Amino acid sequence: MHVTITDSAVTLYIKEIPLKQGDSLRLYVRVGGIGSGGFSVGVIKADPTPTSYKIKKNGITFFVTEDDFWYLDGMTIDYDEDLGYLHFSNPKFEQLDHPENI
């Protein structure tokens, strides 16, 4: 299991949610989403379980529970400040909103 969250994406989450040092944010698979018609990444403040995959950046723990490994494994989450666009990419799936070969 591996997820990459860029510094610019972390900064956006901290600012927009807002998050403070020591907070935890769960990344999970949502059914639906704006314009997707399929899957998207949801976020919610929560505490990780002992089996969660964890990433600590800028004092925040981002985590994924085992139920969501299938979708988030290999994902990169990046934020383009110039475009104001949060971008999710995963080489396992050509289209993240309608992933094939699940």
Secondary structure as the mmCIF struct_conf table of DSSP 4:
data_model
#
loop_
_struct_conf.conf_type_id
_struct_conf.id
_struct_conf.beg_label_comp_id
_struct_conf.beg_label_asym_id
_struct_conf.beg_label_seq_id
_struct_conf.end_label_comp_id
_struct_conf.end_label_asym_id
_struct_conf.end_label_seq_id
STRN STRN1 THR A 4 ILE A 5
HELX_RH_AL_P HELX_RH_AL_P1 ASP A 7 GLU A 16
TURN_TY1_P TURN_TY1_P1 ILE A 17 PRO A 18
TURN_TY1_P TURN_TY1_P2 GLN A 21 GLY A 22
STRN STRN2 SER A 24 VAL A 31
TURN_TY1_P TURN_TY1_P3 ILE A 34 SER A 36
BEND BEND1 GLY A 37 GLY A 38
STRN STRN3 PHE A 39 LYS A 45
TURN_TY1_P TURN_TY1_P4 PRO A 50 THR A 51
STRN STRN4 TYR A 53 LYS A 57
TURN_TY1_P TURN_TY1_P5 ASN A 58 GLY A 59
STRN STRN5 ILE A 60 VAL A 64
HELX_RH_3T_P HELX_RH_3T_P1 GLU A 66 ASP A 68
HELX_RH_AL_P HELX_RH_AL_P2 PHE A 69 LEU A 72
TURN_TY1_P TURN_TY1_P6 ASP A 73 GLY A 74
STRN STRN6 THR A 76 ASP A 80
TURN_TY1_P TURN_TY1_P7 GLU A 81 GLY A 84
STRN STRN7 TYR A 85 SER A 89
TURN_TY1_P TURN_TY1_P8 PRO A 91 LYS A 92
BEND BEND2 GLU A 94 GLU A 94
BEND BEND3 LEU A 96 HIS A 98
BEND BEND4 GLU A 100 GLU A 100
#
